[in-house]
Amino acid sequence: MAEDVSRLEEGSKPEEVVPVLDRGDRARRTSYRFRFGLIYIFLAAVVGAGVGSFIVLALRPAPEEEAAWSTWRPEGRANAYPAAIAEYVSQRYRLPSGKQLVGVLAGPAEVQELPLRGVMIQHDASNPTKEDDLEVIEVGNGVMYNLCGNGARCSIAEGKPSTSRLRLLRREALELALYTFKYVEDVDSVIALMPTNLGSPETPDDDTATVLFLQKKDFRRQLEAPLEQTLPGRPGTTLTSVQGQLVDGLTRQHQYLFDIQPTQDLGAVMLLVPIPNG
């Protein structure tokens, strides 16, 4: 027996004791395995969804850029935009000789260094409800363009005044206004002083000076559509009948005879009188 004990101590190992789990322990272990399985499934679903979204976005065509309102726009300092607009637009309009129709000077709404407080429109008898009424409109943030020819009192020395030339000038004033309303921040009105039509040299009072008073609120539709739809093609020296009718429809009712009156607060007001028959 001593030999048996000696052999057991030297070479034999005791049998490993396997713990016996009760029912509660087995249930907890099963529960843990189930929970970890759910977590792995959830993480796999999240990763799969992310990969799927990436593939969808990668294959989706890039969104189209919004069409530009115009092919040209002013650049540089914002306070120099009106001058840039005046230079660009004025070069596009020509006399039959090829010379520039008018020069355009841009500036704030002021006259003889007096700030323009507003305009007063004296409605004529063609509108019975407005006869002798004065409609007062504050200018606010306005820009003034002076369309000046190379003749006396900013008249156009070449050729004679005509309906065709007047339409071309109106188109130029309208283009100036649309660029201004679109790109110059907070401007709500544009005043375009038109070239003087000289009358009899012996009668200075026979000269005629007119102005276009254009308000942004009247051109919302034109500012939402591309400029080419409102003013198609290059102006050249004359307009087609379709272009002329379009310009007349947008500008004729906004052209006035005018007079400047000082105000008590060292400002000025522009009195506008509708032109008979437009």
Secondary structure, DSSP 8 states (H G I E B T S, - for coil): -HHHHHHHHHH-----------HHHHHHHHHHHHHHHHHHHHHHHHHHHHHHHHHHHHHS--------S-S----S-GGGHHHHHHHHHHTTBB-TTSSBS-EEEEEESEETTEEEEEEEEE--TTSGGGTT-EEEEE--SEEEEEEE-SSGGG---SS---HHHHHHHHHHHHHHHHHHHHHSTT--EEEEE---B---TT-GGG-B-EEEEEEGGGGHHHHHS-HHHHS-S--BSS--HHHHHHHHHHHGGGEEEEEEEE-TTS-EEEEEEE-TT-
